């Protein structure tokens, strides 16, 4: 899937973080045409672990767009276990997120 290609290809360029100038990052994950069974969970975990290790406390927002209702319900369930500081950084949208991103 295109989501796997994005993660495997490491299209996210974190070298752009410049101390004192650019110190936070946003992640946008587009789930368009990605079925629940096609989500590369292991790749997402590995990417997350690398980002936490190298860029701890730098996440500004994680935005998931074009999500299915299953992902939305799963996110709502997971929110119950997370600190509000973290859940405020995670946005899940069933559409393209235009209302939030603009």
Secondary structure, DSSP 8 states (H G I E B T S, - for coil): -HHHHHHHTT---GGG-BTTTB--EEEEEE-TT--GGG--HHHHHHHHHHHHHHSTT-EEEEEEES--HHHHHHHHHHHTTS-HHHHTTEEE-SS--HHHH-
